[in-house]
Amino acid sequence: MNSVLKKYTIQKGAGCVCVMHCSILSLELISITIAKKEMESRTLKFNHVDYLWDEAKAAELGDDQIALLLYRSNLLGTDLRITNYGGGNTSCKVDEKDPLTGEIVEIMYVKGSGGDIGTLDRAGLAGLYVDKLRALKNVYRGIEFEDEMVELFNHCIYDQNSKAPSIDTPLHALLPYKHIDHLHPDAAIAIAASKDGEKIMKEIYGDDFAWIPWQKPGFDLSLQLEEAINKNPNLKGLYLGGHGLFTWADNAYDCYINSLESVEKASAYLGANYGKNRPVFGGQRTESLNKEDRTSQASDIAPILRGLCSSNQLMVGHFSDDERILEFANSFDIDKLAPLGTSCPDHFLRTKIRPLVLDLPKDADLSDSEAIKSKIEHQWIEYREYYNNYYESCKRNNSPAIRDNNPVIIIWPGVGMFSFAKNKQTARVANEFYLNAINVMKGAEAVSEYVALPLQEAFDIEYWLLEEAKLQRMPKEKSLSRKVALISGSGGGIGLEIAKLMVENGACVVLTDIDESRLVEAHKGFKRDTAEYAVMDVTSGNSIKEAFRKASLAFGGVDIIVNNAGIATSKSLKDTEEKDWDLLHNILVKGSFLTAKEGAEILRKQGLGGDIVNIASKNALVSGPNNLGYGSAKAAQVHMTRLLATELGVDGIRVNTVNPDAVIKGSNIWEGGWGEGRAKAYGITVDELPAHYAKRTILNAILEREDIAKAVLVFVDGSLSKSTGNILNVDGGVAAAFVR
């Protein structure tokens, strides 16, 4: 018995047959027969979308329609072929008791503003009175007063813990169905953005779907949807021109199946037409570099692109060389299609209306970054002029001020696609959205002709006052937002603590360490889009270079370099061997030198300034017993800081030192006999070391990893933006280490 029949028998209760009258039993059997025929006509096997419904999981939710709404939404949102991140919205209508009247009323729960159905939870829903939402028709003054309706949604709220209702709320409220999905599948938008979209829709769905021409979302559009349903109550869905798809049913499962079937049919139709009348995107003009060369070229140019895209405000990057992107990037049609812009509002709100197609040979020699920058910089100047003209020619009297005029999407034929935004997640999602746009253009061109939104329509969405209000509600950016930090020796200990604090303050981090197992474990503690890791041996220039290349590929470049990797020995002159001396100076001095050298090259490519922080030691300033090799190496680090600060200041790069005293708890430096050596030097046991170090400080303080991390933070978060070549001691107060 398949899934639909199981649901039916569970709802109707087979065990009740024994007490039914024959007439009722006959009706039941007829109903089951009808349901079975309906199921046989349904597509429960899909080739273009994923069927993920789990009967056991759904049964656990019982008749909780809100829980089933969330379950359905999350399933739909996991498949980017069905809807893009943050795109579309879902709803259900349930009967609940009005807390004021005690009457049973119909309440609609719908995805609130700014949510994502793939991760939607109860807190992301808006709960509103359906009768009040429908009563808004009585006060609607016409399309020129659309925006005032959004404020009235707040008068319809039933659940006081509601997320802010979105502009699409009435599109769900005015439809009579219990469960509704509004989705942005690439296949459906390809048809919606086709010159012959309505005709194609009829070929695919017959009279089961109706077509609503493009219109900005709002109350008037919801009235059009309602009118279409009133004209044909048997509709299974609606196409919104240039926008997306509406589907529905009176239970969560049937709504889910209706959505899958609708997308499946559109996808199958497109699939049958790819390459049928002409090569996809007119055929391939450029051949891609091999994977290794694409990665190399992308990592080398990313800091240059990041610098150009950050002329107004700092941006974080993302790169993809997905084969679908390359198919478009390398095609003859890119010159025709890319300037047209995207069609779906969800797309261009995140990608800007059009990308920048990089005019540079795929195998260009990138060794001279200044020469490359001077060769391509004019394209950014032209793009900014284009965007300024777009704004000036389309702006209204009350339009918000112009936003950043740099491109978000940069396509390099033969290599791949870059995106730049305020953080990694936004950049990655923008990249994914433009891939959605590519899929839409591919489908539309296969069956008809791709049609983008007119520029004025696009502008009115991008600079919509409601969209501006949403942007203004965004949380204030943190002190390290938009910045990328690479931290050596961050697989654990102080380095990992520095990384955690930087992420808490908005940065993206690249964890590096010589021990890959430590890195993998450390990386698990970070959320997606906040951290990458790279195995890095600070004594190897090639290893360091590869780590910075990975940082550039992941985030577009770096802004902060922390030289934290370290090792320690505690030996007298007599006991210090040449290999001890070499090991200490290779890791501490040479490692800092090589990392700073490679990092400075990336910072200079970007032209955005930056920070280098060296984690040295109180021992760089204080002469202690049995500390010749370690103290000398740390002293070299401190003076290297001064020299680098003098040299790199012209590029806006600050270089500073943090000098910790002994951080015993959780610090890797105490491994390998260092603790035993220091205890021996002071004539005490290892267990007595924390108290010993605390007592010798002015503040009688035991130092923690967090104390060192906070000292690094203050150098790089803007608090000391005019400080370079300085030393910040974090030692609880050791008079012998006072530098002034």
Secondary structure as UniProt FT lines:
FT   HELIX           3..12
FT   HELIX           14..19
FT   HELIX           22..40
FT   HELIX           55..60
FT   TURN            61..63
FT   HELIX           65..77
FT   TURN            80..82
FT   TURN            85..86
FT   STRAND          89..97
FT   TURN            99..101
FT   STRAND          104..111
FT   TURN            113..114
FT   TURN            117..118
FT   HELIX           122..124
FT   STRAND          125..129
FT   HELIX           130..135
FT   HELIX           136..138
FT   HELIX           143..145
FT   HELIX           146..153
FT   HELIX           154..156
FT   TURN            160..161
FT   TURN            167..168
FT   HELIX           169..173
FT   STRAND          179..183
FT   HELIX           186..192
FT   TURN            195..196
FT   HELIX           197..205
FT   HELIX           206..208
FT   STRAND          209..212
FT   HELIX           219..231
FT   TURN            233..234
FT   STRAND          237..240
FT   TURN            241..243
FT   STRAND          244..249
FT   HELIX           252..271
FT   TURN            272..276
FT   HELIX           280..282
FT   HELIX           291..309
FT   STRAND          316..320
FT   HELIX           323..329
FT   HELIX           334..337
FT   HELIX           338..340
FT   HELIX           345..351
FT   STRAND          356..357
FT   TURN            362..363
FT   HELIX           369..394
FT   TURN            397..398
FT   STRAND          409..412
FT   TURN            413..415
FT   STRAND          416..421
FT   HELIX           424..447
FT   HELIX           455..462
FT   HELIX           465..472
FT   TURN            479..482
FT   STRAND          484..487
FT   TURN            488..489
FT   HELIX           493..504
FT   TURN            505..506
FT   STRAND          508..513
FT   HELIX           516..523
FT   TURN            524..525
FT   TURN            528..530
FT   STRAND          531..535
FT   TURN            538..539
FT   HELIX           541..555
FT   STRAND          560..563
FT   TURN            573..575
FT   HELIX           578..584
FT   HELIX           585..590
FT   HELIX           591..606
FT   STRAND          610..615
FT   HELIX           618..620
FT   TURN            625..626
FT   HELIX           628..648
FT   HELIX           649..651
FT   STRAND          653..660
FT   TURN            665..666
FT   HELIX           668..673
FT   HELIX           674..682
FT   HELIX           686..688
FT   HELIX           689..695
FT   TURN            698..699
FT   HELIX           705..716
FT   TURN            719..722
FT   STRAND          727..730
FT   HELIX           735..737
//
